[in-house]
Amino acid sequence: MLQHLIMDVSIVLKHVLNNGYEHVIQKLVNVSIELDYHQRFFFF
């Protein structure tokens, strides 16, 4: 479990180094919007 988390973190860090923070923040925003959309879709 912990190893998976470390791998995910290292992948994210690689993305940050390759693409810059703005790209990663944009991706996080997109994901959070998608999750929000799915929650609304399922609850209403």
Beta strands, then each sheet from edge to edge (+ up, - down):
end
